[in-house]
């Protein structure tokens, strides 16, 4: 019943977003994904990552067959692309196999096997739909929000010392090699997410069921809720509002050398192309939950989660995509959503309610302070900067303490050994 309700809700949301995109003359998520069945995909690695995620429900022999069929289809596509002078790319094979297993589930599976296979296919399709939904959301934000609030965020960012400007100069100093590495890390965020998700779901085929909570659930919910906040708090980022990437729409070409002066902020116009996707930083939110879920894995998984978190934070600031206060809001946003999903899985108790309410209140307070108190924050950085970090750290600390409490309650206390009877 839960899977059915989730599927109906997802389909309804996709239909509404498709209609909204059509209303604004933009490509919707369903139409965009449907075109990739035949035409060149935008992200081949993502399609193969979703196929790998679906294959956790298959036995090993079928996994090898599915991967071989997907690669074979992409190889067969190459002469077709060459004949039509299309981009030599890949990914259609993975999408064909994914959709093919949906057909197999209805035609060659019954009972629990059908349900498990449909869940695997649905998980892969949800990840694809989440990506396409996010792309459509970003197009809608740039079309419907002509005014942005970058001045407010830039002024409030003085409380943290305008870290994006400092990080931008550091990234420039690393040269093309350092820039290339963190750029690749920033773009390929799905790779560590799928690796950790596959590790968490590695026993699905043998156990015949999915675990109650895993990374993909949090990943998708962050992608669903985050863009809605973009509509409330539209921000384009330092490199577009104060840098060369903004072109004629930039207030000045100051990034990354000179932080903007402290002056009363007001909404400013921007182009209809650049997404308003800064507040909160969803890249930060996603890497935070990747880091959280990597903590329960082996050493290599933990190293992967730590590396991606550090490199992504460096990229978000160093490329001028986000302000420092975006990062603070993104951490609080991610931890609160992760806490809510964990509480939903294990059952709501007083510590769970307290954690989610506190995280939600802290997040709302951060957004309100950026919007209505930026001048006060900039004029008193030695007070407001540590206060911002304290709010973020307090949410993280409460999450760690609460989850440890849950872990201690779920572990049964050791029973005392029986004493030998005295004769």
ROPALUM-672697 format. One line per 5 residues: number of its first residue (from 1); their letters; for each residue z, x, y of C-alpha. Coordinates in steps of 0.5 Angstrom, whole numbers, plus 2048, in hexadecimal, padded with zeros to 3 digits. Example, Ala and Ser with C-alpha at 12.3 -4.5 7.8 and 13.67 -1.06 7.14 Angstrom:
<atoms>
1 = AS = 810:819:7F7  80E:81B:7FE;
</atoms>
This chain:
<atoms>
1 = XXXXX = 800:800:800  802:806:805  7FB:809:804  7F7:803:804  7FB:801:80B;
6 = XXXXX = 7FA:808:80D  7F2:808:80C  7F1:801:80F  7F5:804:815  7F0:80A:815;
11 = XXXXX = 7EA:806:815  7EC:801:81A  7EE:807:81F  7E7:80B:81D  7E3:804:81F;
16 = XXXXX = 7E7:803:825  7E6:80A:827  7DE:80A:825  7DE:804:82A  7E1:807:82F;
21 = XXXXX = 7DC:80D:82F  7D6:809:82E  7D9:805:835  7D9:80C:839  7D2:80E:836;
26 = XXXXX = 7D5:813:831  7D5:815:82A  7DA:812:826  7DE:815:820  7DB:811:81A;
31 = XXXXX = 7D3:812:81D  7D5:819:81E  7D7:81A:817  7D2:816:814  7CC:81A:817;
36 = XXXXX = 7CF:820:814  7CE:81E:80D  7C6:820:80E  7C6:824:815  7CA:82A:816;
41 = XXXXX = 7D1:82A:816  7D5:82D:81C  7DA:830:818  7D9:832:811  7DF:836:810;
46 = XXXXX = 7E3:82F:811  7DF:82B:80C  7E0:830:807  7E7:830:809  7E8:829:808;
51 = XXXXX = 7E4:829:801  7E9:82E:7FF  7EF:82A:801  7EC:824:7FD  7EB:828:7F7;
56 = XXXXX = 7F3:829:7F6  7F2:822:7F2  7ED:825:7ED  7EE:829:7E7  7EC:831:7E7;
61 = XXXXX = 7E5:830:7E4  7E3:82A:7E8  7E5:82E:7EE  7E0:834:7EC  7DB:82F:7EB;
66 = XXXXX = 7DC:82B:7F2  7DC:832:7F6  7D5:834:7F2  7D2:82E:7F4  7D4:82E:7FB;
71 = XXXXX = 7D1:835:7FC  7CB:833:7F8  7C9:82E:7FC  7CA:832:803  7C6:837:7FF;
76 = XXXXX = 7C0:832:7FE  7C1:830:805  7BF:837:808  7B7:836:807  7B8:82F:80A;
81 = XXXXX = 7BB:832:810  7B6:837:811  7B0:832:810  7B3:82E:816  7B5:834:81A;
86 = XXXXX = 7BD:832:81A  7C3:836:81A  7C4:83A:814  7CB:837:812  7CF:834:80D;
91 = XXXXX = 7D4:82F:80B  7CF:829:809  7D1:82A:802  7D8:82A:802  7D8:823:806;
96 = XXXXX = 7D3:821:800  7D8:822:7FB  7DD:81F:7FF  7DA:819:7FF  7D7:819:7F8;
101 = XXXXX = 7DE:819:7F5  7E0:813:7F9  7DA:810:7F5  7DD:813:7EF  7E3:810:7F0;
106 = XXXXX = 7E1:809:7F0  7DC:80A:7EA  7DF:80F:7E5  7E6:80E:7E7  7EB:809:7E5;
111 = XXXXX = 7F3:808:7E6  7F7:80E:7E9  7F1:813:7E8  7ED:80E:7ED  7F3:80E:7F2;
116 = XXXXX = 7F4:815:7F2  7ED:817:7F3  7EC:812:7F9  7F3:815:7FC  7F0:81C:7FC;
121 = XXXXX = 7E9:819:7FE  7ED:815:804  7F1:81C:806  7EA:820:807  7E7:81A:80B;
126 = XXXXX = 7ED:819:80F  7ED:820:811  7E6:820:813  7E7:819:816  7ED:81D:81A;
131 = XXXXX = 7E8:822:81D  7E3:81D:81F  7E8:819:822  7EA:81E:826  7E4:820:828;
136 = XXXXX = 7E2:819:82B  7E9:819:82E  7E7:81F:832  7E1:81C:834  7E4:816:836;
141 = XXXXX = 7E9:81A:83A  7E4:81E:83E  7E0:817:840  7E6:813:842  7EB:817:845;
146 = XXXXX = 7E7:81A:84B  7ED:81D:84E  7F2:822:84B  7F9:824:84C  7F8:82C:84C;
151 = XXXXX = 7FB:82D:852  802:82A:850  802:82E:84A  800:834:84D  806:833:852;
156 = XXXXX = 80B:832:84D  808:838:849  80B:83C:84E  812:83B:84B  810:83F:845;
161 = XXXXX = 80C:844:849  805:841:848  805:845:841  7FD:843:840  7FB:848:846;
166 = XXXXX = 7FF:84D:842  7FD:84C:83C  7F5:84B:83E  7F6:853:841  7F9:855:83A;
171 = XXXXX = 7F3:852:836  7EE:855:83B  7F1:85C:83A  7F1:85B:832  7E9:85C:833;
176 = XXXXX = 7E4:858:82F  7E7:859:828  7EE:856:82A  7EA:850:82E  7E6:84F:828;
181 = XXXXX = 7EC:84F:823  7F0:84A:827  7EA:846:828  7E8:845:821  7EF:843:81F;
186 = XXXXX = 7EF:83E:825  7E9:83B:822  7EB:83B:81B  7F1:837:81B  7EF:833:815;
191 = XXXXX = 7EF:839:811  7F7:83A:810  7F8:833:810  7F4:832:80A  7F6:838:807;
196 = XXXXX = 7FE:836:807  7FC:82F:806  7F8:831:7FF  7FF:835:7FD  803:82F:7FF;
201 = XXXXX = 7FE:82A:7FB  7FD:82F:7F5  800:82B:7F0  7FD:824:7F2  7F8:824:7EC;
206 = XXXXX = 7FE:826:7E7  803:821:7E9  7FE:81C:7EB  801:81A:7F2  802:81D:7F9;
211 = XXXXX = 808:820:7FC  80C:81B:800  80B:820:806  806:825:808  802:829:80D;
216 = XXXXX = 7FC:824:80E  800:81E:810  803:822:816  7FD:825:818  7F9:81E:818;
221 = XXXXX = 7FE:81B:81C  7FF:820:821  7F7:81F:822  7F8:818:822  7FD:817:827;
226 = XXXXX = 7FC:81E:82C  7F5:81B:82F  7F8:815:831  7FD:819:835  7F7:81D:838;
231 = XXXXX = 7F5:816:83B  7FC:815:83F  7FC:81D:841  7F5:81F:842  7F5:827:843;
236 = XXXXX = 7EF:82C:842  7F3:833:842  7F3:839:846  7EC:83C:844  7E9:835:846;
241 = XXXXX = 7ED:833:84C  7EE:83B:84F  7E9:83F:84B  7E2:840:84B  7E1:83B:845;
246 = XXXXX = 7E2:836:84A  7DC:838:84E  7DB:833:855  7E1:82F:852  7E6:834:852;
251 = XXXXX = 7EB:834:858  7EB:83C:858  7E9:842:854  7F0:844:853  7F1:845:84B;
256 = XXXXX = 7F3:849:849  7F5:84E:84E  7F8:84A:854  7FD:844:852  7FC:83E:857;
261 = XXXXX = 800:83D:85D  806:839:85D  804:832:861  805:82B:860  800:829:85B;
266 = XXXXX = 7FB:823:85A  7F6:820:855  7EF:824:856  7E8:822:853  7E5:825:84E;
271 = XXXXX = 7DE:825:84A  7DD:820:845  7DC:825:83F  7E2:829:83E  7E7:826:83A;
276 = XXXXX = 7EE:824:83D  7F2:827:837  7F7:82B:839  7FE:827:83A  801:828:834;
281 = XXXXX = 7FD:82E:831  7FB:82B:82A  7F9:832:828  800:834:829  803:82E:825;
286 = XXXXX = 7FE:82F:81F  800:836:81F  808:834:81F  807:82F:819  803:835:815;
291 = XXXXX = 809:83A:817  80E:834:815  80A:833:80E  809:83A:80C  810:83B:80C;
296 = XXXXX = 811:838:805  80B:83C:802  80B:843:7FF  80B:84A:804  803:84A:805;
301 = XXXXX = 804:842:807  809:844:80C  806:84A:80F  7FF:846:810  803:840:814;
306 = XXXXX = 807:845:818  800:849:81A  7FD:843:81C  802:840:820  803:847:824;
311 = XXXXX = 7FB:848:824  7FA:840:827  7FF:841:82C  7FC:847:82F  7F5:844:82F;
316 = XXXXX = 7F7:83D:832  7FA:841:838  7F6:847:838  7EF:843:838  7F2:83F:83E;
321 = XXXXX = 7F2:838:839  7F9:837:83B  7FF:838:840  806:83A:83D  809:833:83E;
326 = XXXXX = 803:830:839  806:835:834  80D:832:835  80B:82B:835  807:82C:82E;
331 = XXXXX = 80C:82F:82B  811:82A:82C  80B:825:82A  80A:828:824  811:829:821;
336 = XXXXX = 813:821:823  80D:81F:81F  80F:823:819  816:821:81A  814:819:81A;
341 = XXXXX = 80F:81A:814  814:81E:810  819:819:811  814:813:80F  814:817:809;
346 = XXXXX = 81B:818:807  81E:812:80A  821:811:811  828:813:813  82C:814:819;
351 = XXXXX = 82A:81B:81A  822:819:819  823:814:81E  826:819:823  821:81E:822;
356 = XXXXX = 81B:81A:823  81E:816:829  820:81D:82C  81A:820:82B  816:81A:82E;
361 = XXXXX = 81B:81A:834  81A:821:835  812:821:835  812:81B:83A  817:81F:83E;
366 = XXXXX = 812:825:83E  80C:821:840  810:81D:845  812:824:848  80B:827:849;
371 = XXXXX = 809:821:84C  80E:81F:851  812:825:852  80D:82B:852  80F:82E:859;
376 = XXXXX = 817:82E:857  815:832:851  811:837:854  816:838:85A  81C:839:855;
381 = XXXXX = 819:83D:84F  81F:840:84D  822:83A:84C  81C:835:849  819:83B:845;
386 = XXXXX = 81F:83C:840  820:834:841  819:833:83E  81A:838:838  821:835:837;
391 = XXXXX = 81E:82E:836  819:831:831  81E:835:82D  823:830:82D  81E:82B:829;
396 = XXXXX = 81C:831:824  823:832:823  825:82B:822  81F:82A:81D  821:831:819;
401 = XXXXX = 828:82E:819  826:827:817  821:829:811  826:82E:80E  82B:829:80E;
406 = XXXXX = 826:824:80A  825:82A:805  82C:82B:804  82D:824:803  827:824:7FE;
411 = XXXXX = 82A:829:7FA  82F:827:7F5  836:82B:7F5  837:82F:7EF  83C:82C:7EA;
416 = XXXXX = 842:830:7E8  842:833:7E1  846:830:7DC  84D:833:7DB  84F:835:7D3;
421 = XXX = 854:830:7D1  85B:833:7D0  85E:833:7C9;
</atoms>
